[in-house]
Amino acid sequence: MSQHPEKAGPPGAPASGPGTGVWFIGARGSVATTAVTGAAALAAGLQPPTGLVTEAPEFAGSGLPALSSLVFGGHDTAEWPLPKRAEALAEGGVLPRGLAAAVHRELAAADEEIRPGGPLPGDRRGDEELIADFAADIADFTRRTGVARTVVVNLASTEPLPEPNSPRLPASSLYAAAALRAGAAYVNFTPSAGLHHPALAEAAASARVPYAGRDGKTGQTLLRSVLAPMFRQRALDVRAWSGSNLLGGGDGAALADPAAAEAKNAGKNRVLEDTLGALPEGEVHIDEVPALGEWKTAWDHVAFEGFLGSRMILQTIWQGCDSALAAPLVLDLARLAARAQEVGITGQLPALGFYFKDPDGGSSALAEQYAALLAFAARLGARPAEAS
């Protein structure tokens, strides 16, 4: 990773042209900090690219920007510097000890590119002024750093579902509108409205940039997208599918709000309804457990019926670190969206549904989504880049 795009390229390689900007909404959060730290560590050869799908051989010919060419910035309402945030994540076991110090320069450089987000309490700016200010920040970042293009990735805390008659746009939609205005590709890694807000339907339909979302698929829903097709393909009748999530960290605090949890669960349920043809009985409960820190536990209980009415049960337990699961996917998406913009692809990117709980079109089954992703990767490699 470099904050000097003219020097971009794999470690030890000659310069290969302008870099690629990655602008995080929620730039000082756990996922963003892990992504910036990880990109720097991989570019320096300090860690292997475990979990990074775009580093697999199947993507070698896709023309994706090098990890070392990524230049980071973003918006956030928090003031905790990225190097300190990375140190805290290392203390919590999310990052290897010593890694934050090893990439301190890259973290500090990214932190200098973070601008105040909003709207904060007492902010008197209206929606149009906020969109204009956010877009100006993104455009200024692109111009000053000399990157060829910028991808905006929403990593902010989950919002409640928007009120139907609210006169104001939610923050996620303000940032999404700003991305379009700045000519930046857009990825919504959260279940928040973003470009899906009805007020932005016309802007999304006429977007001259690629966009994808929403809600990154990192754990429980990842398992569901594999298991649900198994039940359907083996003609087993799913009677009920219930789940529970125990979350710590910022995600747990945000989802303690029932309205935010409702927005989150909408995506979790989609894979079951799409794959099974109907949503089975059962709910997903989300509980905040601060003692878990950055870790989470997800439990599923599936009641199903087999031949001659035989009733059976499947239970799964997923325990993992959400930031470590999400960060490589975020880097994948930024690289794929940047390359899509480079070759002139605009509008929705349904082929990136592999990464999302609530994707923009396409199948909800992981195997089919992966096939679509590989086909998209081949398409990216087959198309020459447009002039920047």
C-alpha positions as CSV (number, residue, x, y, z in Angstrom):
1,M,0.0,0.0,0.0
2,S,1.3,3.4,-0.8
3,Q,0.1,7.0,-0.1
4,H,2.2,8.0,-3.2
5,P,0.4,6.4,-6.1
6,E,3.2,7.3,-8.6
7,K,5.2,4.7,-6.8
8,A,2.5,2.1,-6.7
9,G,3.2,-1.6,-7.5
10,P,4.2,-4.8,-5.8
11,P,7.1,-4.5,-3.4
12,G,10.3,-4.2,-5.3
13,A,8.5,-3.7,-8.7
14,P,8.8,-0.6,-10.8
15,A,6.0,2.0,-10.9
16,S,3.0,0.9,-12.8
17,G,0.9,4.0,-13.0
18,P,-1.6,5.9,-10.8
19,G,-3.0,4.3,-7.7
20,T,-6.6,3.6,-6.7
21,G,-8.3,5.5,-3.9
22,V,-10.4,3.7,-1.3
23,W,-12.6,6.0,0.7
24,F,-14.2,4.4,3.8
25,I,-17.3,5.7,5.4
26,G,-16.5,4.7,9.0
27,A,-12.8,5.0,8.3
28,R,-11.7,4.7,12.0
29,G,-13.9,1.6,12.7
30,S,-12.6,-1.9,13.3
31,V,-13.2,-3.2,9.8
32,A,-11.6,-0.2,8.1
33,T,-8.6,-0.2,10.4
34,T,-8.2,-4.0,9.8
35,A,-8.4,-3.5,6.0
36,V,-5.8,-0.7,6.0
37,T,-3.5,-2.6,8.2
38,G,-4.0,-5.8,6.2
39,A,-3.4,-4.1,2.8
40,A,-0.1,-2.6,4.1
41,A,1.0,-5.9,5.6
42,L,0.3,-7.9,2.4
43,A,1.9,-5.3,0.2
44,A,5.1,-5.5,2.4
45,G,5.0,-9.3,2.4
46,L,4.5,-9.5,6.2
47,Q,1.4,-11.7,6.0
48,P,-0.1,-14.2,3.5
49,P,-3.3,-13.2,1.7
50,T,-5.6,-15.7,3.6
51,G,-9.2,-14.8,3.1
52,L,-8.6,-12.5,0.1
53,V,-10.5,-14.1,-2.7
54,T,-9.1,-11.8,-5.4
55,E,-5.6,-13.1,-4.7
56,A,-6.6,-16.5,-5.9
57,P,-5.2,-17.7,-9.2
58,E,-8.6,-17.4,-10.9
59,F,-8.2,-13.6,-10.6
60,A,-4.7,-13.3,-11.9
61,G,-5.7,-12.1,-15.3
62,S,-8.5,-9.7,-14.2
63,G,-6.4,-6.5,-14.2
64,L,-7.2,-5.7,-10.6
65,P,-5.3,-2.9,-8.9
66,A,-2.3,-4.1,-6.8
67,L,-2.8,-4.0,-3.1
68,S,0.3,-1.8,-2.9
69,S,-1.4,0.8,-5.2
70,L,-4.4,1.4,-2.8
71,V,-4.5,4.8,-1.2
72,F,-6.9,5.1,1.8
73,G,-9.0,7.9,3.2
74,G,-12.5,8.4,4.4
75,H,-15.1,10.0,6.6
76,D,-15.7,9.4,10.3
77,T,-17.3,11.1,13.3
78,A,-14.7,9.5,15.6
79,E,-11.3,11.1,16.4
80,W,-9.4,8.1,17.6
81,P,-6.3,7.9,15.2
82,L,-5.9,4.8,13.1
83,P,-2.5,3.8,14.6
84,K,-4.0,3.8,18.1
85,R,-7.1,1.9,16.8
86,A,-4.8,-0.7,15.3
87,E,-2.9,-1.1,18.6
88,A,-6.2,-1.6,20.4
89,L,-7.2,-4.3,17.9
90,A,-3.9,-6.0,18.4
91,E,-4.5,-6.0,22.2
92,G,-7.9,-7.6,21.5
93,G,-6.3,-10.4,19.4
94,V,-7.8,-9.2,16.1
95,L,-4.4,-8.2,14.7
96,P,-1.0,-9.9,15.2
97,R,1.0,-8.3,17.9
98,G,3.6,-6.0,16.5
99,L,1.8,-5.5,13.1
100,A,0.4,-2.1,14.0
101,A,3.9,-0.9,14.7
102,A,5.3,-2.4,11.6
103,V,2.8,-0.5,9.3
104,H,2.6,2.6,11.5
105,R,3.6,4.9,8.6
106,E,0.8,3.6,6.4
107,L,-1.7,3.9,9.1
108,A,-0.7,7.4,9.9
109,A,-0.8,8.4,6.3
110,A,-4.3,7.0,5.9
111,D,-5.4,8.8,9.1
112,E,-4.3,12.1,7.7
113,E,-6.8,11.6,4.8
114,I,-9.8,11.1,7.1
115,R,-12.3,14.0,7.2
116,P,-15.1,14.7,9.7
117,G,-18.3,12.9,8.9
118,G,-21.8,13.7,9.8
119,P,-24.4,14.9,10.4
120,L,-23.4,15.3,14.0
121,P,-25.9,16.6,16.7
122,G,-26.5,20.3,16.1
123,D,-25.3,20.2,12.5
124,R,-27.4,22.8,10.7
125,R,-26.6,21.7,7.2
126,G,-29.4,20.4,5.0
127,D,-29.2,17.3,2.9
128,E,-28.0,19.0,-0.2
129,E,-25.2,20.9,1.6
130,L,-24.1,17.7,3.3
131,I,-24.0,15.8,0.0
132,A,-22.0,18.6,-1.6
133,D,-19.5,18.8,1.3
134,F,-19.0,15.0,1.4
135,A,-18.6,14.9,-2.4
136,A,-16.1,17.7,-2.3
137,D,-14.0,15.8,0.3
138,I,-14.0,12.7,-2.0
139,A,-13.1,14.7,-5.1
140,D,-10.4,16.6,-3.3
141,F,-8.9,13.3,-2.1
142,T,-8.9,12.0,-5.6
143,R,-7.3,15.1,-7.0
144,R,-4.6,15.6,-4.3
145,T,-3.4,12.0,-4.2
146,G,-3.4,11.7,-8.0
147,V,-5.2,8.4,-7.9
148,A,-6.8,7.3,-11.2
149,R,-10.2,6.7,-9.5
150,T,-11.8,6.3,-6.0
151,V,-14.1,3.7,-4.6
152,V,-16.4,4.7,-1.7
153,V,-17.1,1.8,0.7
154,N,-19.7,2.2,3.4
155,L,-18.5,0.5,6.7
156,A,-20.4,2.7,9.1
157,S,-22.6,1.4,11.9
158,T,-26.0,-0.1,10.9
159,E,-28.8,2.4,10.7
160,P,-32.5,1.7,11.5
161,L,-34.7,1.3,8.5
162,P,-35.6,4.8,7.2
163,E,-38.9,6.3,8.1
164,P,-41.2,6.3,5.0
165,N,-42.2,9.9,5.3
166,S,-39.0,11.4,6.7
167,P,-38.0,14.7,5.1
168,R,-34.3,13.9,5.6
169,L,-32.1,11.2,4.0
170,P,-30.3,8.8,6.4
171,A,-26.5,9.4,6.6
172,S,-25.8,6.3,4.5
173,S,-27.8,7.7,1.6
174,L,-26.1,11.1,1.9
175,Y,-22.7,9.4,1.5
176,A,-24.0,7.3,-1.4
177,A,-25.3,10.4,-3.2
178,A,-22.0,12.1,-2.6
179,A,-20.1,9.1,-4.1
180,L,-22.2,9.4,-7.3
181,R,-21.7,13.1,-7.4
182,A,-17.9,12.7,-7.0
183,G,-17.8,10.2,-9.8
184,A,-16.7,7.4,-7.5
185,A,-17.7,3.7,-7.6
186,Y,-19.8,2.8,-4.5
187,V,-20.0,-0.3,-2.3
188,N,-22.4,-0.7,0.6
189,F,-21.0,-3.3,3.0
190,T,-23.7,-2.5,5.6
191,P,-27.5,-3.2,5.7
192,S,-28.2,0.5,5.8
193,A,-30.2,2.1,3.0
194,G,-27.4,3.8,1.0
195,L,-28.4,3.9,-2.7
196,H,-31.4,1.7,-2.0
197,H,-33.3,4.7,-0.5
198,P,-36.4,5.4,-2.7
199,A,-35.3,9.1,-3.0
200,L,-32.1,7.9,-4.8
201,A,-33.8,5.5,-7.2
202,E,-33.5,7.8,-10.2
203,A,-29.8,8.7,-9.4
204,A,-29.0,5.0,-9.0
205,A,-30.7,4.1,-12.3
206,S,-28.7,6.7,-14.2
207,A,-25.4,6.2,-12.4
208,R,-22.3,6.5,-14.5
209,V,-20.3,4.5,-12.0
210,P,-20.5,0.9,-10.9
211,Y,-22.1,0.1,-7.5
212,A,-22.8,-3.0,-5.4
213,G,-24.3,-4.0,-2.1
214,R,-25.6,-4.6,0.4
215,D,-24.6,-6.0,3.8
216,G,-21.4,-8.0,3.8
217,K,-21.8,-11.8,4.1
218,T,-19.2,-12.8,6.7
219,G,-20.5,-15.6,9.0
220,Q,-24.0,-16.8,9.8
221,T,-25.5,-15.9,6.4
222,L,-22.5,-17.4,4.6
223,L,-23.3,-20.7,6.2
224,R,-27.0,-20.3,5.3
225,S,-26.2,-19.6,1.7
226,V,-24.4,-23.0,1.6
227,L,-26.8,-25.1,3.7
228,A,-30.1,-23.8,2.3
229,P,-29.4,-25.1,-1.2
230,M,-28.4,-28.5,0.3
231,F,-31.8,-28.9,1.8
232,R,-33.6,-27.8,-1.4
233,Q,-31.5,-30.0,-3.6
234,R,-32.0,-33.1,-1.4
235,A,-35.7,-32.5,-1.2
236,L,-35.7,-32.1,2.6
237,D,-38.5,-30.0,4.0
238,V,-37.2,-27.2,6.3
239,R,-39.8,-26.7,9.0
240,A,-38.1,-24.0,11.0
241,W,-34.8,-22.1,11.0
242,S,-33.9,-20.1,14.1
243,G,-30.7,-18.3,15.0
244,S,-29.0,-16.3,17.6
245,N,-26.1,-13.9,17.5
246,L,-23.9,-12.8,20.4
247,L,-21.9,-9.7,19.5
248,G,-19.4,-7.4,21.2
249,G,-17.6,-4.3,19.9
250,G,-19.2,-1.5,17.9
251,D,-21.4,-3.8,15.9
252,G,-23.0,-5.3,19.1
253,A,-23.7,-1.8,20.4
254,A,-25.2,-0.6,17.2
255,L,-27.4,-3.7,16.8
256,A,-28.7,-3.4,20.4
257,D,-31.1,-1.0,18.8
258,P,-34.1,-3.1,17.8
259,A,-34.7,-1.0,14.7
260,A,-31.1,-1.5,13.5
261,A,-31.3,-5.3,14.3
262,E,-34.5,-5.4,12.1
263,A,-32.5,-3.9,9.2
264,K,-29.8,-6.5,9.7
265,N,-32.1,-9.5,9.9
266,A,-33.8,-8.6,6.6
267,G,-30.7,-9.6,4.7
268,K,-30.2,-12.7,6.8
269,N,-33.7,-13.9,5.9
270,R,-33.4,-13.2,2.2
271,V,-31.1,-16.2,1.5
272,L,-33.6,-18.6,3.1
273,E,-36.7,-17.2,1.3
274,D,-34.9,-17.0,-2.1
275,T,-33.5,-20.5,-1.8
276,L,-36.3,-22.4,-0.1
277,G,-39.2,-20.6,-1.8
278,A,-40.7,-19.4,1.4
279,L,-39.4,-18.1,4.8
280,P,-39.6,-20.9,7.3
281,E,-40.7,-20.4,10.9
282,G,-38.1,-19.0,13.3
283,E,-36.4,-15.7,14.1
284,V,-32.8,-14.5,14.5
285,H,-32.1,-12.8,17.8
286,I,-29.2,-10.4,18.2
287,D,-27.8,-9.8,21.7
288,E,-25.0,-7.4,22.7
289,V,-22.3,-9.0,24.9
290,P,-19.7,-6.3,25.5
291,A,-17.3,-8.8,27.0
292,L,-16.9,-10.5,23.6
293,G,-15.1,-7.5,22.3
294,E,-14.5,-7.9,18.5
295,W,-15.6,-11.5,18.5
296,K,-19.0,-13.0,17.8
297,T,-20.9,-16.3,18.1
298,A,-23.7,-17.2,15.8
299,W,-25.9,-20.3,16.4
300,D,-28.4,-21.8,14.0
301,H,-31.1,-24.4,14.8
302,V,-32.7,-26.0,11.7
303,A,-35.7,-28.3,12.1
304,F,-36.3,-30.4,8.9
305,E,-38.3,-33.3,7.8
306,G,-37.1,-36.3,5.7
307,F,-38.5,-39.4,4.1
308,L,-41.7,-40.7,5.6
309,G,-42.0,-37.7,7.9
310,S,-38.9,-38.4,9.9
311,R,-38.1,-35.3,11.9
312,M,-34.4,-34.2,12.3
313,I,-32.3,-31.4,13.5
314,L,-29.2,-29.6,12.3
315,Q,-27.3,-27.2,14.6
316,T,-24.3,-25.0,13.7
317,I,-22.1,-22.8,15.8
318,W,-19.9,-20.1,14.1
319,Q,-17.4,-18.3,16.3
320,G,-15.2,-15.7,14.7
321,C,-13.8,-12.2,14.5
322,D,-16.0,-10.1,12.4
323,S,-13.3,-7.5,11.5
324,A,-10.9,-10.2,10.3
325,L,-13.7,-11.9,8.3
326,A,-14.9,-8.6,6.7
327,A,-11.7,-6.8,5.9
328,P,-10.4,-9.1,3.1
329,L,-13.9,-8.9,1.5
330,V,-13.8,-5.1,1.6
331,L,-10.4,-5.1,-0.1
332,D,-11.8,-7.6,-2.7
333,L,-14.8,-5.4,-3.4
334,A,-12.8,-2.2,-3.7
335,R,-10.4,-3.8,-6.2
336,L,-13.3,-5.3,-8.3
337,A,-15.3,-2.1,-8.3
338,A,-12.3,-0.1,-9.3
339,R,-11.5,-2.4,-12.2
340,A,-15.1,-2.3,-13.3
341,Q,-15.0,1.5,-13.4
342,E,-11.7,1.4,-15.2
343,V,-13.1,-0.8,-18.1
344,G,-16.2,1.3,-18.3
345,I,-18.8,-0.8,-16.5
346,T,-21.5,1.2,-14.9
347,G,-24.6,0.6,-12.7
348,Q,-25.4,-2.4,-10.5
349,L,-22.9,-5.2,-10.2
350,P,-25.0,-8.3,-9.5
351,A,-22.0,-10.5,-10.1
352,L,-20.6,-9.3,-6.8
353,G,-23.6,-10.9,-4.9
354,F,-21.1,-13.5,-3.6
355,Y,-20.1,-10.9,-1.0
356,F,-23.5,-9.8,0.2
357,K,-26.5,-10.9,2.2
358,D,-28.9,-8.7,0.2
359,P,-27.3,-8.5,-3.2
360,D,-28.4,-6.5,-6.2
361,G,-30.0,-9.3,-8.2
362,G,-28.8,-12.8,-9.0
363,S,-28.9,-16.1,-7.0
364,S,-28.6,-16.3,-3.2
365,A,-26.8,-19.7,-3.4
366,L,-23.0,-19.4,-2.7
367,A,-21.9,-21.8,-5.4
368,E,-23.9,-20.0,-8.1
369,Q,-22.7,-16.7,-6.8
370,Y,-19.1,-17.8,-7.0
371,A,-19.6,-19.0,-10.6
372,A,-21.0,-15.6,-11.5
373,L,-18.0,-13.9,-9.7
374,L,-15.5,-15.9,-11.7
375,A,-17.3,-15.1,-15.0
376,F,-17.2,-11.4,-14.0
377,A,-13.5,-11.7,-13.3
378,A,-12.9,-13.1,-16.7
379,R,-14.9,-10.3,-18.2
380,L,-12.8,-7.7,-16.4
381,G,-9.7,-9.3,-17.8
382,A,-11.1,-9.5,-21.4
383,R,-12.0,-5.8,-21.6
384,P,-9.3,-3.2,-22.2
385,A,-9.1,-0.3,-19.8
386,E,-10.7,3.0,-20.8
387,A,-8.5,6.0,-20.9
388,S,-8.3,7.6,-17.5
